[in-house]
Amino acid sequence: MTVTDAVVRLAVILGFFLVVPLVVGQMEHKAMAHMQSRVGPMYAGAFHGWAQLVADGVKFAQKEDVVPADADRRVFQLAPAVALIPYLVALVTIPIGPGTQVGRNLDAGLFFVLAVMGVGVLGSLMAGWASANKYSLLGGIRSAAQLMAYELPMILAAASVAMAAGTLSLTGIAAAWHWYWVPWQLMGLFVFFVSGLAELQRPPFDMPVADSEIIFGAYTEYTGIRFALFLLAEYAGIVLLSLLTAVLFLGGWRGPFYFGLGAAGFGWFWTLAKTLLLAFLVIWLRVSYPRLREDQLQKLAWTTLIPLALAQIALTGILKVV
């Protein structure tokens, strides 16, 4: 790979990282509004409020950046970057099409992405600990408990797909995918997606930011652009989870037709379409289900998702041997 090629790939990945999460955020505004019999943003950008998130970004940038007097200043200021940057790094290894349509194809790409996604959650822990606020600390502790509970079933579900494909390369897994993987890996798909939602602290797994109990959890003391970075990290996490689920369980770039361009020319469309469909499902779940209690959240992980993930691994092992 030449220097020019590397720079172009990184520019494309950065553009994807900055644009698609905003599209998902706007989709959340409008989808939630229509599901709740509202119109949502209508004025920013004129046509159905398409520029609302841009206006929100300008608003956040104009707000005062306040650091609590008793906070650990360096950790407090670093936490938003720790929450956001790992999602950008993870995108480098996720393919959107066959062949070279990936930033960098790693032999252990699946392991790398899961490890980096786990680092992103540390931003919430740092924010909660450094804020010198009891509500923020409670949110950080809940984030830690949630990460420990849901990281294991997520990894086990991903391991099942890697077993089926015989590789840890994300490009290799997508290339080995067949249509019958959908019923075969259905339990793994369910476990992986639900665990990912919990790691992202998305409803109904948003106990770490339960506004009715702990104001806004680890992010209570944040204002301005730093608070906006946490919001961007949430939407970037949704995009990454949806993209990774599409590649692992839904065939990535594989689709029913390619308009004569082949998978190399049109496969990216199917990857993006599956990603946006799964992102819409994340939004739909937010509107449809109430927040779980902390005991219910932990019980779901340890008594339901982990046994299902182990059962999926056993099924995959049996079918691979047979």
Secondary structure, 3 states (H helix, E strand, C coil): CCHHHHHHHHHHHHHHHHHHHHHHHHHHHHHHHHHCCCCCCCCCCCCCCCCHHHHHHHHHHHCCCCCCCCCCHHHHHHHHHHHHHHHHHHHCCCCCCCCCCCCCCCCCHHHHHHHHHHHHHHHHHHHHHHCCCHHHHHHHHHHHHHHHHHHHHHHHHHHHHHHHHCCCCHHHHHHHCCCCHHHHCHHHHHHHHHHHHHHCCCCCCCHHHCHHHHCCHHHCCCCHHHHHHHHHHHHHHHHHHHHHHHHHHCCCCCCCCCCCCHHHHHHHHHHHHHHHHHHHHHHHHHHHCCCCCHHHHHHHHHHHHHHHHHHHHHHHHHHHHC
